[in-house]
Amino acid sequence: MSDATDLPAPQGSPMDGPAIAARGLGKRFGDLVAVKGIDLDVPRGSFFGLVGPNGAGKTTTLSMVTGLLRPDAGQAFVLGRDVWADPVAAKRLLGVLPDGLKVFDRLTGLQLITYAGLLRGLPRELASERAAELVAALGLADAQGKLVVDYSAGMTKKVTLASALVHGPRVLVLDEPFEAVDPISAATIRRILSGYVESGGTVVLSSHVMDLVERTCTHVAVISDGVVLETGELDAVRGRQSLEERFVDLVGGSTEVVGLSWLRTSSD
Ligand SMILES: Nc1ncnc2c1ncn2[C@@H]1O[C@H](COP(=O)(O)OP(=O)(O)OP(=O)(O)O)[C@@H](O)[C@H]1O
């Protein structure tokens, strides 16, 4: 894996430059090179979709960018702060919804969100106030009394998303925020996130749902096999195609099914 990178490190004051910058980020798991020197700029105020097939390296990349997984090579910056050299400053600016997050699930939803706010240094009253607002906005009617351990997958996703939002971060990094979420809740989440972007925040999310990315995101990066195949404004990346068609073209996958004749009930 090389440290070579096409893009220079973000220059100037943290007040300009991208919201998130990756420079030559690389990660190896044993013999597998999961991320191969990724360079990426997420513009400030963008709604940025990271798409790629299963195993492309999306979660690994987002984990390195948010300070959850140490890279073998390269650097990551949040609003100009080096995530690994200055983690406290970088993480203060971030709200993160990681993949497969383990939570304190013997708390109620309301308690969990309040706790996340307290951990982020909010005064108790403000943390409680915001937790109640988030619970109402996300339609978590059961959040008051029910323990998170008894939540459905979609409810758990919403409560962890609320926990990522409670301190009012400048940049949000969300790994599969719509996974397991019903369409009404997904529309609510999209509205909340769009409002956040309109007010100057930046959202980076990974998703497999091309239609949703196409309707929501301003920018996109297609990653496959640990490299960025294409990145830029959504319209520039998809051209005259749908994002899904462009994705299949770039990734080169086949949707044809070979074999499995035994699974066709008509073959009885
Ligand atoms: N902790 C780990 N140990 C070993 N291999 C890992 C580990 N984490 C990820 N990998 C491997 O690294 C590659 C990239 O995985 P990653 O989870 O980043 O992909 P992804 O694009 O998020 O996939 P998906 O869309 O399926 O969630 C995969 O081949 C995966 O098996």
PDBQT file of the ligand as one rigid body, heavy atoms in Angstrom, charges set to zero:
ROOT
HETATM    1  N1  LIG A 301     -12.378  -6.248  11.290  1.00  0.00    +0.000 N 
HETATM    2  C1  LIG A 301     -12.203  -6.831  10.121  1.00  0.00    +0.000 A 
HETATM    3  N2  LIG A 301     -11.406  -7.913  10.011  1.00  0.00    +0.000 NA
HETATM    4  C2  LIG A 301     -11.186  -8.504   8.819  1.00  0.00    +0.000 A 
HETATM    5  N3  LIG A 301     -11.718  -8.088   7.640  1.00  0.00    +0.000 NA
HETATM    6  C3  LIG A 301     -12.510  -6.998   7.701  1.00  0.00    +0.000 A 
HETATM    7  C4  LIG A 301     -12.800  -6.322   8.927  1.00  0.00    +0.000 A 
HETATM    8  N4  LIG A 301     -13.619  -5.273   8.654  1.00  0.00    +0.000 NA
HETATM    9  C5  LIG A 301     -13.843  -5.305   7.326  1.00  0.00    +0.000 A 
HETATM   10  N5  LIG A 301     -13.179  -6.338   6.755  1.00  0.00    +0.000 N 
HETATM   11  C6  LIG A 301     -13.155  -6.655   5.325  1.00  0.00    +0.000 C 
HETATM   12  O1  LIG A 301     -12.800  -5.463   4.629  1.00  0.00    +0.000 OA
HETATM   13  C7  LIG A 301     -13.562  -5.341   3.427  1.00  0.00    +0.000 C 
HETATM   14  C8  LIG A 301     -14.316  -4.025   3.451  1.00  0.00    +0.000 C 
HETATM   15  O2  LIG A 301     -15.318  -4.128   4.434  1.00  0.00    +0.000 OA
HETATM   16  P1  LIG A 301     -16.303  -2.913   4.779  1.00  0.00    +0.000 P 
HETATM   17  O3  LIG A 301     -17.132  -3.340   5.938  1.00  0.00    +0.000 OA
HETATM   18  O4  LIG A 301     -15.522  -1.669   4.899  1.00  0.00    +0.000 OA
HETATM   19  O5  LIG A 301     -17.176  -2.857   3.447  1.00  0.00    +0.000 OA
HETATM   20  P2  LIG A 301     -18.544  -2.088   3.147  1.00  0.00    +0.000 P 
HETATM   21  O6  LIG A 301     -18.350  -1.394   1.838  1.00  0.00    +0.000 OA
HETATM   22  O7  LIG A 301     -18.938  -1.255   4.312  1.00  0.00    +0.000 OA
HETATM   23  O8  LIG A 301     -19.541  -3.311   2.960  1.00  0.00    +0.000 OA
HETATM   24  P3  LIG A 301     -21.137  -3.455   3.200  1.00  0.00    +0.000 P 
HETATM   25  O9  LIG A 301     -21.798  -2.636   2.124  1.00  0.00    +0.000 OA
HETATM   26  O10 LIG A 301     -21.386  -4.910   2.992  1.00  0.00    +0.000 OA
HETATM   27  O11 LIG A 301     -21.448  -2.986   4.586  1.00  0.00    +0.000 OA
HETATM   28  C9  LIG A 301     -14.453  -6.575   3.349  1.00  0.00    +0.000 C 
HETATM   29  O12 LIG A 301     -13.812  -7.531   2.526  1.00  0.00    +0.000 OA
HETATM   30  C10 LIG A 301     -14.527  -7.061   4.783  1.00  0.00    +0.000 C 
HETATM   31  O13 LIG A 301     -14.695  -8.455   4.843  1.00  0.00    +0.000 OA
ENDROOT
TORSDOF 0
